[in-house]
Amino acid sequence: MNACPWYGDAAVRQTTLLRLAAQGSFREIRMGRIKLVRDGLNANRNAADISREVSLFNEDLAKVVLALHAREHAWLEACTWLEFGSGGRQEQVLSSDQDNGLIYPVAPDTHELDNVAQDLVMTLDGAGMSLCPGGIMVTSPLWRGTRDAWIARLRAWLANPVEKGPWQYGLFLDFRPLAGPKEPALSLKHELWEYVRTRPLVLRFLAEELAGYRIPLTIWGHFVLIPKGPFQGGLDIKHSGMVRLATAVRILALKYGLTMHHTLDRIHALEDRGHISARLGKRLTRFWSWSQGQRLRIGLREQCAGKSAHNVIYPYQLDREEILLLKDGLYAVETCARMVLDGAGL
């Protein structure tokens, strides 16, 4: 496994990606990502480690794509590439799409910026990072700007309880600089987190997302499944549990000034500091790890079959132990969300 260019030394991986991207060998890049997941699962590595490897692969890919475009557009060298959401937390799987942004010191020519941004996201799409259906990409003026423009925009979003959009799911709070100067992004994140952490009303506003959450279980403990369509009888494990878990844990991390970004690391830190019980922490960790493993296996199976990866499982095809684990995990997520909404974490 160590001889594979997708593992180990980041410089080797970046060199391989640079060569393939320059040649336009996007299929080989996509297959490299699939091989990374397959080898990890075959070696029985845990889901968190495999997800981090996928995220590092995509991070190096973004660096390479930006570097290639900077050869023709030198102003990109001074720009910082941001990754939001699961990429910012290093929790990506094969179904993860693009959630990116750009910080530049001075605004370039608008026409050139539009063209370059479009080419950047389409290149990543060709290399296996699908386009974000919510438009959270550098192609939108909402997701690029100077550092001052970013902080003003993000504060305005947080302070406006009427306007609804993808930014109000806390996704933009989990971001990391992947390429370019890191300082603008790190200072932006510090200022933004302090702004949120010191304003209970903003935390409460972010927590409102959890208010409408209902676990996909009836009062009798039966699963509430997708009623029709291509995934009829299934359950979207990402949106039915993992997104809510990441949101609740993020809010608690904000409140208590925890700077780690991975959901599992946040859970462990909250448990160590006594903000959640050891029993709840264990249940949440077990649910996250099992669900992420399911997503990795589904993505591998679908992409190897030439299909798009997804996050749908079929509960009644699971064995009894897995059904019990899934139900217990969903109840644990509900408990954590209720803690936030009831004010225990605020």
C-alpha positions as CSV (number, residue, x, y, z in Angstrom):
1,M,0.0,0.0,0.0
2,N,2.8,2.4,0.8
3,A,4.1,2.2,-2.8
4,C,0.9,3.7,-4.0
5,P,1.3,7.5,-4.8
6,W,-2.1,8.2,-3.1
7,Y,-0.7,7.4,0.3
8,G,2.0,8.8,2.5
9,D,4.1,11.7,1.3
10,A,1.9,14.6,0.3
11,A,4.7,15.9,-2.1
12,V,4.6,12.6,-4.0
13,R,0.8,12.7,-4.2
14,Q,0.8,16.3,-5.4
15,T,3.4,15.5,-8.0
16,T,1.3,12.6,-9.3
17,L,-1.8,14.8,-9.3
18,L,-0.1,17.6,-11.0
19,R,1.1,15.4,-13.8
20,L,-2.3,13.8,-14.3
21,A,-4.2,17.1,-14.2
22,A,-1.8,18.7,-16.6
23,Q,-2.4,15.8,-19.0
24,G,-6.1,16.0,-18.5
25,S,-6.1,12.4,-17.1
26,F,-9.2,13.0,-15.0
27,R,-10.4,9.5,-15.1
28,E,-7.1,8.3,-13.6
29,I,-7.5,10.8,-10.8
30,R,-11.0,9.6,-10.1
31,M,-9.8,6.0,-10.1
32,G,-7.0,7.0,-7.7
33,R,-9.6,8.3,-5.2
34,I,-11.6,5.1,-5.5
35,K,-8.5,3.0,-5.0
36,L,-7.7,5.0,-1.9
37,V,-11.1,4.1,-0.4
38,R,-11.0,0.5,-1.5
39,D,-7.5,-0.2,-0.1
40,G,-8.5,1.5,3.2
41,L,-11.7,-0.7,3.5
42,N,-9.8,-3.8,2.5
43,A,-7.2,-3.1,5.2
44,N,-10.0,-2.6,7.8
45,R,-8.9,0.9,8.5
46,N,-11.4,2.9,10.5
47,A,-13.8,5.3,8.8
48,A,-12.3,8.4,10.3
49,D,-8.8,7.6,8.9
50,I,-10.1,6.8,5.4
51,S,-12.2,10.0,5.4
52,R,-9.2,12.0,6.3
53,E,-7.2,10.4,3.5
54,V,-10.0,11.3,1.0
55,S,-10.0,14.8,2.3
56,L,-6.2,15.1,2.0
57,F,-6.5,13.7,-1.6
58,N,-9.0,16.4,-2.4
59,E,-7.0,19.1,-0.7
60,D,-3.9,18.2,-2.8
61,L,-6.1,18.2,-5.9
62,A,-7.3,21.7,-5.1
63,K,-3.7,22.9,-4.7
64,V,-2.7,21.4,-8.0
65,V,-5.7,22.8,-9.9
66,L,-5.0,26.2,-8.5
67,A,-1.3,26.0,-9.3
68,L,-2.0,25.0,-12.9
69,H,-4.4,28.0,-13.4
70,A,-1.9,30.3,-11.7
71,R,0.5,29.7,-14.5
72,E,-1.7,31.7,-16.8
73,H,-3.4,33.9,-14.1
74,A,-0.6,35.0,-11.7
75,W,-3.0,36.8,-9.4
76,L,-4.2,33.4,-8.2
77,E,-0.9,32.9,-6.3
78,A,-2.0,35.5,-3.8
79,C,-5.4,34.0,-3.3
80,T,-6.5,31.6,-0.5
81,W,-8.7,28.7,-1.4
82,L,-11.2,27.8,1.2
83,E,-13.0,24.5,1.8
84,F,-16.2,24.4,3.8
85,G,-18.3,21.7,5.4
86,S,-17.1,18.1,5.4
87,G,-13.9,19.2,3.6
88,G,-13.2,21.7,6.3
89,R,-13.7,19.0,8.9
90,Q,-11.7,16.4,6.9
91,E,-14.7,14.1,6.8
92,Q,-15.2,13.6,3.0
93,V,-16.4,10.5,1.3
94,L,-16.8,9.6,-2.4
95,S,-20.2,11.3,-2.5
96,S,-18.9,14.6,-1.2
97,D,-19.3,17.6,-3.5
98,Q,-17.6,20.9,-3.8
99,D,-18.0,23.6,-1.1
100,N,-15.4,26.1,-1.7
101,G,-14.5,29.8,-1.6
102,L,-11.8,32.3,-2.5
103,I,-10.1,35.1,-0.6
104,Y,-8.1,37.6,-2.6
105,P,-6.1,40.6,-1.4
106,V,-7.4,42.8,-4.3
107,A,-10.4,42.1,-6.6
108,P,-9.2,41.0,-10.0
109,D,-11.0,41.9,-13.3
110,T,-14.6,40.7,-12.9
111,H,-14.8,39.1,-16.3
112,E,-11.5,37.2,-15.9
113,L,-12.5,36.2,-12.3
114,D,-15.8,34.7,-13.6
115,N,-14.0,32.7,-16.3
116,V,-11.3,31.4,-14.1
117,A,-13.7,30.5,-11.3
118,Q,-15.9,28.6,-13.8
119,D,-12.8,26.7,-15.1
120,L,-11.6,25.9,-11.6
121,V,-14.8,24.2,-10.5
122,M,-15.3,22.4,-13.8
123,T,-11.8,21.0,-13.6
124,L,-12.5,19.7,-10.1
125,D,-15.8,18.3,-11.3
126,G,-14.0,16.4,-14.0
127,A,-11.6,15.1,-11.4
128,G,-14.4,13.6,-9.3
129,M,-15.5,16.5,-7.1
130,S,-19.1,17.1,-8.2
131,L,-20.6,20.5,-8.4
132,C,-22.4,21.8,-5.3
133,P,-26.2,21.7,-5.9
134,G,-26.5,24.6,-3.5
135,G,-24.0,26.8,-5.4
136,I,-21.5,27.0,-2.6
137,M,-18.6,27.5,-5.0
138,V,-16.2,30.2,-6.2
139,T,-18.3,30.7,-9.3
140,S,-20.8,32.6,-7.1
141,P,-19.8,36.2,-6.0
142,L,-21.2,35.2,-2.5
143,W,-18.3,32.8,-2.0
144,R,-15.4,35.0,-3.0
145,G,-14.0,38.4,-2.0
146,T,-11.4,40.2,0.1
147,R,-11.0,39.3,3.7
148,D,-12.8,42.4,4.8
149,A,-15.7,41.6,2.4
150,W,-15.8,38.1,3.8
151,I,-16.1,39.1,7.4
152,A,-18.8,41.8,6.7
153,R,-20.8,39.3,4.6
154,L,-20.6,36.5,7.1
155,R,-21.6,38.8,10.0
156,A,-24.5,40.0,8.0
157,W,-25.7,36.5,7.3
158,L,-25.4,35.6,11.0
159,A,-27.2,38.7,12.1
160,N,-30.2,38.3,9.8
161,P,-32.8,35.8,11.0
162,V,-35.1,36.5,8.1
163,E,-32.8,35.6,5.2
164,K,-32.5,31.9,4.7
165,G,-29.8,30.2,2.7
166,P,-27.1,27.5,2.8
167,W,-24.9,29.8,4.9
168,Q,-27.4,29.5,7.8
169,Y,-26.7,25.8,8.4
170,G,-23.4,26.7,9.9
171,L,-21.6,25.1,7.0
172,F,-19.4,28.2,6.5
173,L,-18.2,27.9,10.1
174,D,-16.2,24.7,9.3
175,F,-13.6,25.9,6.8
176,R,-9.9,25.5,6.3
177,P,-7.5,27.1,3.9
178,L,-6.3,24.5,1.4
179,A,-4.1,26.5,-0.9
180,G,-2.5,30.0,-0.9
181,P,-1.6,32.2,2.1
182,K,-3.2,30.7,5.2
183,E,-3.1,33.8,7.5
184,P,-6.2,35.6,5.9
185,A,-8.3,32.5,6.4
186,L,-7.0,31.7,9.9
187,S,-7.6,35.3,11.1
188,L,-11.0,35.3,9.4
189,K,-12.0,32.1,11.2
190,H,-10.8,33.3,14.6
191,E,-12.7,36.5,14.3
192,L,-15.8,34.8,13.0
193,W,-15.8,32.1,15.8
194,E,-15.3,34.8,18.4
195,Y,-18.1,36.8,17.0
196,V,-20.4,33.8,17.3
197,R,-19.1,32.4,20.6
198,T,-19.6,35.7,22.4
199,R,-23.2,36.3,21.2
200,P,-25.7,33.8,22.7
201,L,-28.4,35.1,20.3
202,V,-26.3,34.1,17.3
203,L,-25.7,30.7,18.8
204,R,-29.4,30.3,19.4
205,F,-30.1,31.4,15.8
206,L,-27.7,28.7,14.5
207,A,-29.4,26.2,16.8
208,E,-32.8,26.9,15.3
209,E,-31.8,24.5,12.4
210,L,-32.2,21.7,14.9
211,A,-35.7,22.7,16.0
212,G,-37.3,21.2,13.0
213,Y,-35.3,18.0,13.2
214,R,-37.2,14.8,13.7
215,I,-35.3,11.5,13.8
216,P,-36.6,9.1,11.2
217,L,-38.3,6.8,13.7
218,T,-41.9,6.5,14.8
219,I,-43.0,6.5,18.4
220,W,-43.1,2.7,18.1
221,G,-39.5,2.7,16.9
222,H,-40.2,1.9,13.2
223,F,-38.0,3.6,10.6
224,V,-39.6,6.5,8.5
225,L,-38.3,5.6,5.0
226,I,-38.2,7.4,1.7
227,P,-41.8,6.9,0.4
228,K,-41.1,7.0,-3.4
229,G,-38.6,7.6,-6.1
230,P,-35.4,5.8,-7.0
231,F,-34.5,5.4,-3.3
232,Q,-37.9,4.2,-2.1
233,G,-37.7,2.2,1.2
234,G,-34.3,3.8,2.0
235,L,-33.0,6.2,4.6
236,D,-30.5,9.0,3.8
237,I,-28.0,8.5,6.6
238,K,-26.3,11.8,6.0
239,H,-29.3,14.1,6.2
240,S,-31.3,12.0,8.7
241,G,-28.5,11.9,11.3
242,M,-25.0,12.9,10.5
243,V,-25.7,16.5,9.4
244,R,-27.7,17.1,12.7
245,L,-24.9,15.5,14.7
246,A,-22.3,17.7,13.1
247,T,-24.4,20.8,13.7
248,A,-25.1,20.1,17.4
249,V,-21.5,19.3,18.1
250,R,-20.3,22.3,16.2
251,I,-22.5,24.6,18.3
252,L,-21.2,23.1,21.6
253,A,-17.7,23.5,20.3
254,L,-18.3,27.1,19.5
255,K,-19.8,27.7,22.9
256,Y,-16.9,26.2,24.8
257,G,-14.1,27.6,22.6
258,L,-13.0,24.2,21.2
259,T,-10.8,24.8,18.2
260,M,-10.6,21.3,16.7
261,H,-12.6,20.8,13.5
262,H,-13.3,17.1,13.1
263,T,-16.7,15.9,14.6
264,L,-15.1,13.0,16.4
265,D,-12.4,15.2,17.9
266,R,-15.1,17.6,19.1
267,I,-17.1,14.8,20.7
268,H,-14.1,13.5,22.5
269,A,-13.1,17.0,23.7
270,L,-16.7,17.7,24.9
271,E,-16.7,14.4,26.8
272,D,-13.2,15.0,28.3
273,R,-14.3,18.4,29.6
274,G,-17.6,17.0,31.1
275,H,-19.9,18.9,28.7
276,I,-21.5,15.6,27.6
277,S,-21.6,12.3,29.4
278,A,-19.2,9.5,28.6
279,R,-22.1,7.3,27.7
280,L,-23.5,9.8,25.2
281,G,-20.1,10.5,23.8
282,K,-19.6,6.8,23.2
283,R,-23.0,6.4,21.5
284,L,-22.4,9.4,19.2
285,T,-18.9,8.2,18.3
286,R,-20.2,4.8,17.5
287,F,-23.0,6.2,15.3
288,W,-20.7,8.5,13.4
289,S,-18.1,5.8,12.8
290,W,-20.7,3.2,11.6
291,S,-22.6,5.7,9.4
292,Q,-19.4,7.0,7.8
293,G,-18.3,3.5,7.1
294,Q,-21.6,2.8,5.4
295,R,-21.2,6.0,3.3
296,L,-17.7,4.9,2.2
297,R,-18.9,1.4,1.2
298,I,-22.0,2.8,-0.6
299,G,-19.8,5.3,-2.5
300,L,-17.3,2.6,-3.5
301,R,-19.9,0.2,-4.7
302,E,-21.8,2.8,-6.7
303,Q,-18.8,4.4,-8.3
304,C,-17.2,1.0,-9.2
305,A,-20.5,0.3,-11.0
306,G,-20.2,3.6,-12.9
307,K,-23.0,5.3,-10.9
308,S,-23.1,8.4,-8.7
309,A,-22.3,7.9,-5.1
310,H,-25.1,8.5,-2.6
311,N,-25.9,8.3,1.2
312,V,-28.9,6.0,1.2
313,I,-29.0,2.8,3.3
314,Y,-31.8,0.3,3.5
315,P,-32.4,-0.4,7.2
316,Y,-34.3,-3.6,6.8
317,Q,-31.5,-5.1,4.8
318,L,-29.2,-4.8,7.8
319,D,-28.7,-7.5,10.4
320,R,-30.3,-7.1,13.8
321,E,-27.2,-5.8,15.5
322,E,-26.8,-3.0,13.0
323,I,-30.5,-2.1,13.2
324,L,-30.1,-1.7,16.9
325,L,-26.9,0.3,16.5
326,L,-28.6,2.6,14.0
327,K,-31.7,3.2,16.1
328,D,-29.6,3.9,19.2
329,G,-27.4,6.3,17.2
330,L,-30.4,8.2,16.0
331,Y,-31.8,8.5,19.5
332,A,-28.3,9.7,20.7
333,V,-28.3,12.4,18.0
334,E,-31.8,13.5,19.1
335,T,-30.5,13.7,22.7
336,C,-27.6,15.8,21.7
337,A,-29.7,18.1,19.6
338,R,-32.2,18.5,22.5
339,M,-29.4,19.4,24.8
340,V,-28.5,22.3,22.5
341,L,-32.1,23.4,22.0
342,D,-33.0,23.2,25.7
343,G,-30.0,25.4,26.6
344,A,-27.8,22.9,28.3
345,G,-25.1,23.8,25.8
346,L,-25.9,27.5,25.5
